[in-house]
Amino acid sequence: MASNAAKQGADDAPGCRITRLPRVIRLDRSDARIFDPPAAPGEIAVTGAFAFADVRVDALKGRDLIAFGQGFLGLVSFGRATFVQVARVEPGEVEASTLALGAGRRCRLRRRGARRPDKG
């Protein structure tokens, strides 16, 4: 009988840290018609609702409502995507994505004239 490590694959053996995050996939051209900008295939993404943390949901309309409810936010382009697949990421990609997400969020807040959370 094969061990659990052999069944799972060497990379998934107990003690190995494998990180998986959503990556943008493009099944057709609809994202380019709906979102401006569309996210690039392969970029790491988070739920699109993240970008609307400081917006009233009942105020969203049109493309923004679609992005909030059905979209994902690409962390390189800050573009939008409809579909993702969960895929492996390297540790450096996780760190870079975390930094990109924080930088993008701060930039959006500055453009809207919001106060920085650390400044009260």
DAVENSUL-V549854 format. One record per residue. N is the residue number from 0. RES is the residue in one small letter. PHI is phi in whole degrees, -180 to 180 (none if undefined). OMEGA is omega as a letter, one per 20 degrees, with the letter a starting at -180 (NA if undefined). NEAR is the number of other C-alpha atoms within 8 Angstrom. Layout:
BEGIN
n = <N | N>
res = <RES | RES>
phi = <PHI | PHI>
omega = <OMEGA | OMEGA>
near = <NEAR | NEAR>
END
This chain:
BEGIN
n = <0 | 1 | 2 | 3 | 4 | 5 | 6 | 7 | 8 | 9 | 10 | 11 | 12 | 13 | 14 | 15 | 16 | 17 | 18 | 19 | 20 | 21 | 22 | 23 | 24 | 25 | 26 | 27 | 28 | 29 | 30 | 31 | 32 | 33 | 34 | 35 | 36 | 37 | 38 | 39 | 40 | 41 | 42 | 43 | 44 | 45 | 46 | 47 | 48 | 49 | 50 | 51 | 52 | 53 | 54 | 55 | 56 | 57 | 58 | 59 | 60 | 61 | 62 | 63 | 64 | 65 | 66 | 67 | 68 | 69 | 70 | 71 | 72 | 73 | 74 | 75 | 76 | 77 | 78 | 79 | 80 | 81 | 82 | 83 | 84 | 85 | 86 | 87 | 88 | 89 | 90 | 91 | 92 | 93 | 94 | 95 | 96 | 97 | 98 | 99 | 100 | 101 | 102 | 103 | 104 | 105 | 106 | 107 | 108 | 109 | 110 | 111 | 112 | 113 | 114 | 115 | 116 | 117 | 118 | 119>
res = <m | a | s | n | a | a | k | q | g | a | d | d | a | p | g | c | r | i | t | r | l | p | r | v | i | r | l | d | r | s | d | a | r | i | f | d | p | p | a | a | p | g | e | i | a | v | t | g | a | f | a | f | a | d | v | r | v | d | a | l | k | g | r | d | l | i | a | f | g | q | g | f | l | g | l | v | s | f | g | r | a | t | f | v | q | v | a | r | v | e | p | g | e | v | e | a | s | t | l | a | l | g | a | g | r | r | c | r | l | r | r | r | g | a | r | r | p | d | k | g>
phi = <none | -74 | -72 | -59 | -62 | -68 | -66 | -80 | 101 | -59 | -69 | -98 | -63 | -53 | 96 | -88 | -98 | -115 | -106 | -126 | -137 | -67 | -122 | -65 | -125 | -122 | -91 | -157 | -93 | -62 | -60 | -67 | -84 | -92 | -108 | -131 | -90 | -80 | -75 | -83 | -57 | 95 | -77 | -69 | -135 | -127 | -56 | -65 | -64 | -54 | -72 | -110 | -61 | -108 | -121 | -73 | -61 | -69 | -91 | -77 | -143 | 56 | -62 | -65 | -66 | -64 | -62 | -68 | -87 | -130 | -107 | -119 | -107 | -73 | -88 | -94 | -91 | 55 | -88 | -113 | -146 | -87 | -124 | -136 | -131 | -79 | -142 | -66 | -133 | -82 | -53 | -63 | -68 | -63 | -63 | -62 | -67 | -62 | -65 | -63 | -63 | -64 | -65 | -65 | -65 | -62 | -63 | -62 | -65 | -63 | -63 | -87 | 78 | -77 | -75 | -70 | -57 | -78 | -103 | 68>
omega = <a | r | r | r | r | r | a | a | a | a | a | a | r | a | r | r | r | r | r | r | r | r | a | r | r | a | r | a | a | r | r | r | a | a | r | j | r | r | a | r | r | a | r | a | r | r | a | a | a | a | a | a | a | a | r | a | a | r | a | r | r | a | r | r | r | a | r | a | a | a | r | a | r | a | r | a | a | r | a | r | r | a | r | r | r | a | r | r | r | r | r | r | r | r | r | r | r | r | r | r | r | r | r | r | r | r | r | r | r | a | a | r | a | r | r | a | a | r | r | NA>
near = <2 | 5 | 6 | 7 | 10 | 9 | 7 | 9 | 8 | 7 | 7 | 10 | 11 | 5 | 4 | 7 | 5 | 8 | 8 | 8 | 10 | 11 | 13 | 17 | 11 | 10 | 5 | 5 | 7 | 6 | 12 | 9 | 7 | 8 | 12 | 8 | 9 | 11 | 13 | 10 | 8 | 7 | 11 | 12 | 13 | 10 | 8 | 14 | 11 | 8 | 8 | 10 | 6 | 5 | 7 | 7 | 7 | 4 | 6 | 9 | 7 | 6 | 8 | 8 | 10 | 10 | 13 | 10 | 8 | 8 | 14 | 16 | 15 | 16 | 13 | 9 | 8 | 10 | 14 | 16 | 16 | 9 | 10 | 11 | 8 | 8 | 8 | 8 | 10 | 7 | 7 | 6 | 8 | 9 | 8 | 8 | 11 | 8 | 8 | 10 | 9 | 8 | 8 | 9 | 9 | 9 | 8 | 8 | 11 | 10 | 7 | 6 | 6 | 7 | 8 | 9 | 5 | 4 | 5 | 5>
END
